[in-house]
Each structure stands twice: as C-alpha cells, then as structure tokens.
Amino acid sequence: MSDQKSKEVSGKISSAEIDQAVLQRYLQEIRDNQNLVAGFMGGIVAAAIGAIIWAMITAEKNRQFVWMAIGVGFFVGSTVRRFGKGIDRSFGIVGAVLSLLGCLAGNLFSACIIISYQEGMNLLEVLSRLNPQIVVELMKVIFDPVDLLFYVIAMCMGYKFSLRTITKEEMAKMVKQS
C-alpha cells in the first residue's frame, strides 16, 4: 500500500509531514480571529444558565447532584470555544474559572431555593437578603468534601472544551507537497 493510502486509512499525520510555515500562518490566522471578550461573555452566560439549571433540578428532586458540575464545565467550555474561537491558554483559563463560578453559583442558588421552600418565602426575597458574609456561611453549611472533586473535574472540562482544536481535515491541508 502506498504512503498516501496508508495515511488515508490510518487518518494520522506525523509532525514531520506538516509544512511548518503553512502551520504557523494558519495558527496566526486563528489567533487573529480569536476573541477573548466574546468567549468570556458567552462563558458568563453559560455559567449562569448552568447554575440555574443545576438549582432547578436540585429543587425539583430535593437532592443535590454534584455531578451536575460536569455538565456545567462542558457547557461553559463549549460556549467559550464557540464564541471565543481561541487556541491560546487564556481561553482555557477563562473556561476553567467560569466553570468553577457556575458550580458555586449552582450550589448557592440550590440552597436559596431550598430555604425559600422551607421558610415559605419568595426566592427573590431570599436572594435579596444575601450579602457576602451570609453567602460564605451558607456555602460552608452546604459544603461536602466530594464537591471539591467535582469542582476540579468541572474546571478541567471547562479548560479542555474552551480551546479550539485543529481538525484532521485542517491538518491534511498542511501536509508537505512532495
């Protein structure tokens, strides 16, 4: 079988086969089109939506599901990637941090919904009474050590899925012509 046929069958391209000048031009083109602000803004919206969904499911089932953190991390990371179109590490960091914030907000909103049910209060009334000291105390009360594991997983997912990858098709266009 010829080299070209074996590449088509395996789908793998070695780094030696890549035209480095073409690759560098392509990477620069991607960097010229990436937008950290758009990725950040999209990630904030995704983190808020993820936190609300987390809280609604928790309230509906009357049970905390920390594995929701994985979904938040994936959703935030994918949104940062879609809107930011970035390949630089900063996009992964934004995705990781916003994923963590989405998870923390999901836990906080869940607790607020439960409090509103227990106290017969409107959710907005509960939220309006929050201040930094109350938030810290509430988060301490609802904290479970296993939360840390899922927060780390969410951050890893947020990081990984925030970064744009170069597809096999794009790489195939960079193969040195012999």
Backbone bond lengths (Angstrom), bond angles and torsions (degrees), N, CA, C in turn:
res aa  C-N    CA-C-N  psi(-1)  N-CA   C-N-CA  omega(-1)  CA-C   N-CA-C  phi
1 M - - - 1.446 - - 1.533 107.76 -
2 S 1.331 116.85 139.15 1.461 120.52 -178.69 1.522 110.39 -71.56
3 D 1.361 115.03 162.38 1.473 119.52 178.95 1.524 111.18 -58.80
4 Q 1.346 116.81 -42.28 1.464 120.16 -178.35 1.525 110.33 -62.72
5 K 1.344 116.91 -43.41 1.463 120.90 179.37 1.522 110.87 -63.25
6 S 1.333 118.12 -42.62 1.456 120.39 -178.81 1.529 110.20 -65.81
7 K 1.362 118.43 -34.13 1.466 121.23 176.46 1.516 110.47 -65.48
8 E 1.342 115.65 -40.75 1.462 119.82 -179.60 1.520 110.82 -65.40
9 V 1.333 116.09 -39.40 1.458 120.77 -179.23 1.528 110.39 -69.21
10 S 1.339 116.72 -47.33 1.463 119.48 -175.90 1.523 111.74 -78.20
11 G 1.340 117.01 -29.82 1.459 120.18 -178.92 1.514 113.16 75.67
12 K 1.341 117.83 8.38 1.457 121.18 -177.85 1.522 110.07 -106.28
13 I 1.322 113.92 140.77 1.452 120.68 177.89 1.520 106.58 -123.35
14 S 1.325 116.88 127.50 1.458 119.27 -179.98 1.522 109.62 -81.26
15 S 1.329 115.28 157.52 1.467 119.68 -179.65 1.512 111.63 -63.91
16 A 1.341 117.75 -26.86 1.460 121.02 178.90 1.528 111.32 -67.82
17 E 1.316 117.06 -24.49 1.463 121.26 -178.77 1.526 112.62 -83.38
18 I 1.318 118.00 -12.21 1.458 122.30 -175.83 1.527 109.98 -83.84
19 D 1.310 115.42 132.55 1.466 121.45 173.95 1.529 106.47 -76.30
20 Q 1.318 117.07 107.08 1.466 121.92 -173.92 1.527 112.68 -62.06
21 A 1.306 117.91 -34.38 1.468 120.25 178.34 1.526 110.31 -65.73
22 V 1.324 117.34 -42.60 1.469 121.64 178.36 1.527 109.22 -65.09
23 L 1.332 116.50 -42.34 1.463 120.60 178.74 1.530 110.99 -60.71
24 Q 1.319 117.32 -47.04 1.469 120.51 -178.69 1.527 111.37 -63.19
25 R 1.337 117.70 -39.88 1.471 120.51 176.65 1.525 110.69 -63.20
26 Y 1.327 115.44 -41.17 1.470 120.03 -179.21 1.532 110.58 -66.57
27 L 1.323 116.78 -43.75 1.467 120.32 178.37 1.530 110.69 -62.45
28 Q 1.318 117.07 -38.52 1.467 120.11 177.74 1.530 110.77 -65.62
29 E 1.323 116.10 -38.54 1.468 120.36 177.44 1.534 110.38 -62.28
30 I 1.324 116.25 -42.70 1.469 120.36 177.42 1.528 109.61 -62.51
31 R 1.330 116.57 -46.43 1.473 119.89 -179.79 1.529 111.43 -61.57
32 D 1.314 117.16 -35.97 1.464 120.61 178.82 1.525 111.74 -66.43
33 N 1.337 116.77 -24.73 1.469 121.13 -177.45 1.524 113.58 -102.02
34 Q 1.327 118.33 -5.17 1.467 118.95 179.26 1.521 109.44 -76.42
35 N 1.350 114.90 154.57 1.461 120.10 -175.05 1.529 108.75 -143.04
36 L 1.322 115.96 98.88 1.462 120.67 -177.23 1.527 111.93 -65.32
37 V 1.320 117.69 -37.46 1.469 120.59 -179.92 1.531 110.30 -63.37
38 A 1.339 117.08 -45.45 1.466 120.17 178.63 1.526 110.75 -63.44
39 G 1.331 116.71 -40.69 1.471 120.19 177.53 1.516 111.23 -63.28
40 F 1.331 116.21 -42.43 1.468 121.40 178.96 1.527 111.10 -63.21
41 M 1.327 116.23 -47.29 1.470 119.80 -178.86 1.537 111.05 -63.98
42 G 1.325 116.32 -43.82 1.458 119.65 176.74 1.519 111.30 -62.30
43 G 1.334 116.48 -39.43 1.464 120.92 178.90 1.513 112.84 -65.17
44 I 1.336 116.91 -37.43 1.474 120.10 176.70 1.519 110.46 -62.19
45 V 1.324 116.00 -45.68 1.466 119.96 179.33 1.529 110.07 -62.24
46 A 1.329 116.65 -44.27 1.471 120.54 179.56 1.525 111.07 -63.24
47 A 1.332 117.66 -41.20 1.470 120.72 178.78 1.522 110.42 -62.84
48 A 1.330 117.02 -40.83 1.470 120.58 179.05 1.528 110.87 -66.11
49 I 1.323 116.35 -44.90 1.474 119.65 178.73 1.526 109.83 -63.03
50 G 1.327 116.95 -44.66 1.459 120.52 178.34 1.517 112.12 -59.99
51 A 1.329 116.78 -41.35 1.471 121.07 179.50 1.523 110.62 -65.07
52 I 1.319 117.09 -40.60 1.475 120.92 180.00 1.519 110.65 -66.64
53 I 1.328 116.42 -44.33 1.474 119.62 178.30 1.523 110.01 -62.30
54 W 1.323 116.86 -43.23 1.464 122.15 178.04 1.531 109.35 -56.43
55 A 1.324 116.00 -49.28 1.469 120.71 -177.82 1.524 111.30 -64.76
56 M 1.325 117.01 -40.08 1.473 119.91 -178.96 1.528 110.96 -65.80
57 I 1.322 117.00 -42.09 1.469 120.07 178.91 1.525 109.94 -65.79
58 T 1.328 116.09 -43.17 1.459 120.17 178.73 1.530 110.43 -59.96
59 A 1.329 116.57 -45.11 1.460 120.59 -179.07 1.526 110.97 -66.23
60 E 1.328 116.37 -41.63 1.467 120.32 -178.94 1.526 111.72 -64.33
61 K 1.324 116.63 -42.39 1.469 121.09 -177.05 1.527 112.51 -90.66
62 N 1.333 115.68 -8.91 1.461 121.94 -177.97 1.527 111.23 55.42
63 R 1.321 114.22 38.20 1.464 120.99 -178.46 1.521 108.61 -155.00
64 Q 1.315 116.21 140.00 1.457 122.01 179.89 1.521 109.59 -82.69
65 F 1.317 117.15 132.47 1.457 123.27 177.52 1.528 108.07 -118.37
66 V 1.323 116.58 93.79 1.460 119.34 -176.63 1.523 112.15 -67.04
67 W 1.313 117.86 -21.66 1.458 119.68 178.07 1.522 111.56 -65.58
68 M 1.337 117.11 -11.66 1.469 120.41 174.43 1.528 109.53 -59.92
69 A 1.324 116.44 -23.29 1.457 121.04 178.62 1.528 111.15 -58.25
70 I 1.315 117.05 -35.24 1.460 120.93 179.72 1.530 109.62 -63.79
71 G 1.321 116.11 -44.01 1.459 120.66 177.76 1.520 112.05 -63.66
72 V 1.321 116.30 -40.36 1.468 120.18 178.43 1.527 109.59 -63.02
73 G 1.325 117.16 -45.74 1.466 120.72 179.41 1.513 112.43 -60.58
74 F 1.328 116.26 -44.14 1.457 120.31 178.75 1.527 111.05 -64.18
75 F 1.337 116.66 -46.29 1.465 121.65 -177.55 1.530 111.25 -63.78
76 V 1.322 115.97 -46.45 1.465 119.99 179.63 1.529 110.09 -63.48
77 G 1.321 116.89 -49.37 1.461 120.01 -179.14 1.519 112.66 -59.54
78 S 1.315 116.84 -45.19 1.464 120.62 179.53 1.522 111.40 -62.52
79 T 1.325 116.07 -37.42 1.464 120.02 179.79 1.526 111.13 -69.89
80 V 1.326 116.70 -42.32 1.476 119.86 176.59 1.527 109.39 -59.48
81 R 1.324 116.87 -43.53 1.472 120.35 179.90 1.526 110.94 -63.77
82 R 1.318 116.53 -44.41 1.475 119.85 -177.23 1.521 111.84 -62.93
83 F 1.332 116.58 -45.14 1.455 119.51 -176.06 1.529 112.99 -86.65
84 G 1.320 117.01 -30.62 1.454 120.26 -177.31 1.511 113.95 -87.60
85 K 1.338 116.36 -31.07 1.466 122.14 -179.70 1.525 112.10 52.19
86 G 1.332 115.64 39.13 1.458 119.51 -173.03 1.504 115.39 -103.85
87 I 1.328 113.88 153.91 1.467 121.00 176.11 1.522 110.98 -118.02
88 D 1.319 117.04 -7.37 1.463 120.45 -178.36 1.521 111.26 -81.54
89 R 1.321 115.53 153.45 1.460 122.88 -177.92 1.533 112.54 -54.90
90 S 1.314 117.15 -31.14 1.470 120.93 -178.25 1.527 111.52 -57.99
91 F 1.320 118.00 -32.32 1.462 120.63 178.44 1.527 110.56 -68.28
92 G 1.319 117.13 -39.50 1.458 120.91 176.76 1.515 111.86 -65.24
93 I 1.327 116.40 -39.60 1.464 120.07 178.87 1.528 109.97 -64.82
94 V 1.326 116.64 -43.90 1.473 120.30 177.26 1.530 109.71 -59.27
95 G 1.326 117.12 -45.41 1.466 120.58 179.42 1.515 112.62 -61.76
96 A 1.325 117.27 -40.76 1.466 121.41 -179.65 1.526 111.09 -67.22
97 V 1.328 116.58 -46.96 1.473 120.11 -177.80 1.529 110.58 -65.72
98 L 1.330 116.91 -44.48 1.464 119.28 179.95 1.530 111.85 -67.24
99 S 1.320 117.26 -31.52 1.469 120.52 175.58 1.524 110.34 -63.96
100 L 1.331 116.22 -44.63 1.462 119.84 177.40 1.529 110.66 -61.76
101 L 1.317 116.86 -45.87 1.474 119.94 179.53 1.528 111.45 -62.25
102 G 1.329 116.84 -37.83 1.465 120.31 176.74 1.523 111.81 -63.55
103 C 1.327 116.44 -39.10 1.468 120.75 178.27 1.528 111.11 -66.75
104 L 1.325 115.66 -45.88 1.469 119.39 179.07 1.525 110.59 -61.93
105 A 1.336 116.47 -42.30 1.464 120.22 178.62 1.528 110.39 -64.99
106 G 1.332 117.55 -38.17 1.464 120.58 177.55 1.512 111.58 -60.72
107 N 1.337 116.45 -44.02 1.467 119.91 177.05 1.528 111.55 -64.42
108 L 1.331 115.93 -42.83 1.459 120.02 -179.59 1.528 111.29 -64.30
109 F 1.327 117.37 -47.42 1.468 120.51 178.88 1.521 111.15 -61.88
110 S 1.327 116.80 -38.06 1.470 120.59 177.68 1.519 110.39 -59.39
111 A 1.321 115.70 -47.57 1.462 119.82 179.35 1.524 110.99 -61.99
112 C 1.324 117.26 -39.68 1.466 120.84 179.71 1.526 111.57 -65.21
113 I 1.321 117.00 -39.13 1.464 120.38 177.75 1.524 110.15 -64.95
114 I 1.320 116.33 -44.10 1.471 120.42 179.48 1.527 110.01 -62.63
115 I 1.313 117.28 -42.98 1.470 121.06 177.61 1.521 110.35 -62.12
116 S 1.324 116.68 -41.83 1.471 118.69 -179.44 1.524 111.01 -63.24
117 Y 1.328 118.27 -37.72 1.464 121.75 176.45 1.526 110.68 -66.26
118 Q 1.330 115.44 -48.79 1.464 120.48 -176.01 1.522 112.19 -64.26
119 E 1.308 116.75 -37.63 1.465 121.13 -175.81 1.522 112.57 -94.97
120 G 1.329 117.35 -2.18 1.458 120.80 -179.16 1.531 112.14 64.54
121 M 1.317 115.76 33.46 1.468 121.07 -178.59 1.525 110.04 -107.37
122 N 1.308 115.08 157.12 1.446 121.78 172.70 1.525 107.51 -69.99
123 L 1.344 117.70 141.71 1.458 121.69 -179.60 1.529 111.38 -58.67
124 L 1.311 117.43 -40.24 1.464 120.05 179.54 1.521 111.80 -63.25
125 E 1.331 115.94 -33.14 1.464 119.59 177.01 1.532 110.26 -66.36
126 V 1.321 116.16 -42.48 1.468 120.00 177.96 1.527 109.39 -62.27
127 L 1.322 116.62 -47.91 1.462 120.61 -179.22 1.532 111.90 -61.99
128 S 1.325 116.55 -36.50 1.476 119.63 -178.36 1.524 112.39 -69.12
129 R 1.314 117.09 -20.40 1.467 120.85 -179.86 1.528 113.24 -88.29
130 L 1.320 116.06 -4.45 1.459 119.26 -179.40 1.526 110.69 -72.41
131 N 1.315 114.40 142.25 1.460 121.85 169.77 1.527 105.53 -141.01
132 P 1.325 118.67 168.82 1.473 119.10 -175.72 1.528 114.06 -54.40
133 Q 1.323 117.74 -39.29 1.465 120.23 -179.54 1.527 110.97 -65.26
134 I 1.321 117.42 -43.99 1.468 121.17 179.35 1.524 110.10 -65.21
135 V 1.324 117.02 -41.14 1.465 120.57 179.41 1.525 110.27 -60.15
136 V 1.320 117.87 -46.48 1.467 121.45 179.96 1.528 110.20 -61.47
137 E 1.322 117.09 -46.06 1.469 120.15 -179.62 1.526 111.33 -63.98
138 L 1.310 117.06 -42.66 1.458 121.61 179.58 1.532 110.70 -63.64
139 M 1.324 116.57 -42.18 1.465 119.94 179.40 1.529 110.78 -65.72
140 K 1.326 117.59 -34.85 1.472 120.55 176.26 1.524 110.75 -64.07
141 V 1.328 116.27 -41.52 1.465 121.22 -177.60 1.526 111.27 -65.93
142 I 1.318 116.88 -41.63 1.469 119.39 -175.48 1.523 113.27 -88.57
143 F 1.332 117.53 -5.77 1.464 121.26 -176.99 1.509 111.75 -66.59
144 D 1.322 114.62 137.41 1.457 123.08 173.53 1.532 105.92 -128.97
145 P 1.328 118.83 134.46 1.475 119.64 -177.38 1.524 114.35 -53.08
146 V 1.322 118.44 -30.09 1.468 120.30 179.47 1.533 110.47 -66.00
147 D 1.327 116.99 -21.75 1.468 120.50 176.44 1.530 110.69 -55.67
148 L 1.325 116.18 -38.53 1.469 119.85 -178.67 1.526 111.75 -58.04
149 L 1.315 115.98 -43.15 1.460 120.39 179.29 1.526 110.58 -58.55
150 F 1.313 115.82 -47.46 1.457 119.37 -177.67 1.524 111.94 -71.59
151 Y 1.318 117.62 -31.35 1.468 120.04 174.71 1.524 110.15 -63.93
152 V 1.329 116.75 -42.30 1.461 120.40 178.72 1.527 110.21 -64.67
153 I 1.326 117.02 -43.12 1.463 120.42 177.92 1.533 109.77 -61.19
154 A 1.328 116.94 -44.20 1.468 120.68 179.00 1.522 110.63 -60.71
155 M 1.328 116.82 -41.61 1.460 120.02 179.53 1.531 110.81 -65.32
156 C 1.320 116.78 -40.31 1.473 119.93 177.61 1.528 110.80 -63.70
157 M 1.319 115.81 -42.70 1.470 119.91 177.51 1.526 109.94 -63.90
158 G 1.323 116.42 -44.86 1.460 120.52 178.96 1.514 111.52 -59.33
159 Y 1.330 116.70 -41.81 1.468 121.10 178.90 1.524 110.36 -64.67
160 K 1.322 114.98 -54.35 1.464 120.43 -174.12 1.526 112.48 -60.46
161 F 1.313 116.52 -46.94 1.460 119.67 -174.25 1.524 113.26 -80.80
162 S 1.332 117.98 -5.96 1.469 120.99 177.13 1.523 112.28 -79.75
163 L 1.307 116.40 -20.08 1.460 120.80 -174.56 1.521 112.01 -92.94
164 R 1.306 115.02 131.44 1.456 121.61 176.58 1.523 107.38 -72.46
165 T 1.305 116.84 138.00 1.461 121.11 176.97 1.527 109.50 -109.76
166 I 1.298 115.09 155.08 1.463 120.27 176.44 1.524 107.01 -90.27
167 T 1.316 116.25 124.76 1.463 121.54 -175.63 1.523 111.46 -75.01
168 K 1.316 115.95 165.23 1.468 121.53 176.54 1.527 110.57 -60.50
169 E 1.321 115.50 -37.90 1.469 119.86 179.85 1.529 110.35 -64.19
170 E 1.335 116.46 -42.25 1.461 120.22 178.30 1.534 110.34 -65.12
171 M 1.326 116.90 -41.50 1.469 120.68 178.75 1.532 111.09 -63.99
172 A 1.317 116.40 -37.52 1.469 120.47 -179.04 1.528 110.61 -60.50
173 K 1.319 117.74 -30.44 1.469 121.56 -179.86 1.529 111.95 -73.60
174 M 1.319 116.46 -11.00 1.465 120.81 -176.82 1.521 113.15 -103.19
175 V 1.323 116.96 3.80 1.459 120.82 -179.36 1.531 108.86 -68.62
176 K 1.330 114.85 136.64 1.471 121.32 178.68 1.526 109.18 -59.75
177 Q 1.293 115.59 135.94 1.469 120.64 176.62 1.529 107.77 -88.02
178 S 1.333 116.15 126.40 1.463 119.17 -178.69 1.501 112.43 -96.85
